[in-house]
Amino acid sequence: MLEISGLGGLIILILDIWALVSIVGSNRGTGSKVLWILLVLILPVVGFIIWLIAGPRSRR
């Protein structure tokens, strides 16, 4: 059971790092970036889900 929770934590960490890199590399304003970064860092799972739904915009 410990291996599963460790793997889950690793997956969440990787997804959060991906979100943070995407946020920093985006063309949004500094204030918006700071708020998204704080949200993802303070609430890793919930913040990532909210960012995934509301944050990234497609480049069409």
C-alpha positions as CSV (number, residue, x, y, z in Angstrom):
1,M,0.0,0.0,0.0
2,L,2.9,2.3,0.7
3,E,4.2,1.9,-2.8
4,I,0.9,3.0,-4.3
5,S,0.7,6.1,-2.2
6,G,4.4,6.9,-3.0
7,L,3.7,6.5,-6.7
8,G,0.6,8.7,-6.4
9,G,2.7,11.4,-4.6
10,L,5.3,11.2,-7.4
11,I,2.7,11.6,-10.1
12,I,1.2,14.6,-8.3
13,L,4.6,16.1,-7.9
14,I,5.4,15.7,-11.6
15,L,2.0,17.2,-12.7
16,D,2.5,20.1,-10.3
17,I,6.0,20.8,-11.7
18,W,4.6,20.6,-15.2
19,A,1.9,23.1,-14.2
20,L,4.4,25.5,-12.6
21,V,6.7,25.4,-15.7
22,S,3.7,26.1,-17.9
23,I,2.6,29.0,-15.7
24,V,6.0,30.6,-15.6
25,G,6.4,30.2,-19.4
26,S,3.0,31.7,-20.1
27,N,2.5,35.2,-21.5
28,R,0.2,36.3,-18.6
29,G,0.8,39.1,-16.3
30,T,3.1,38.8,-13.2
31,G,0.2,39.1,-10.7
32,S,-1.7,36.3,-12.5
33,K,1.3,34.1,-12.6
34,V,2.0,34.6,-8.9
35,L,-1.6,33.7,-7.9
36,W,-1.6,30.6,-10.0
37,I,1.8,29.5,-8.6
38,L,0.6,30.1,-5.0
39,L,-2.6,28.1,-5.7
40,V,-0.7,25.1,-7.1
41,L,1.9,25.2,-4.3
42,I,-0.6,25.6,-1.4
43,L,-3.2,23.1,-2.7
44,P,-1.2,20.7,-4.9
45,V,-4.1,18.4,-6.1
46,V,-7.0,20.9,-6.1
47,G,-4.8,23.7,-7.4
48,F,-3.6,21.6,-10.3
49,I,-7.2,20.6,-11.2
50,I,-8.4,24.2,-11.0
51,W,-5.4,25.3,-13.2
52,L,-6.1,22.5,-15.6
53,I,-9.7,23.6,-16.1
54,A,-9.3,27.4,-15.9
55,G,-5.6,28.2,-16.5
56,P,-4.1,26.9,-19.8
57,R,-5.5,28.3,-23.1
58,S,-5.0,26.5,-26.3
59,R,-2.8,28.1,-28.9
60,R,-5.2,28.0,-31.9
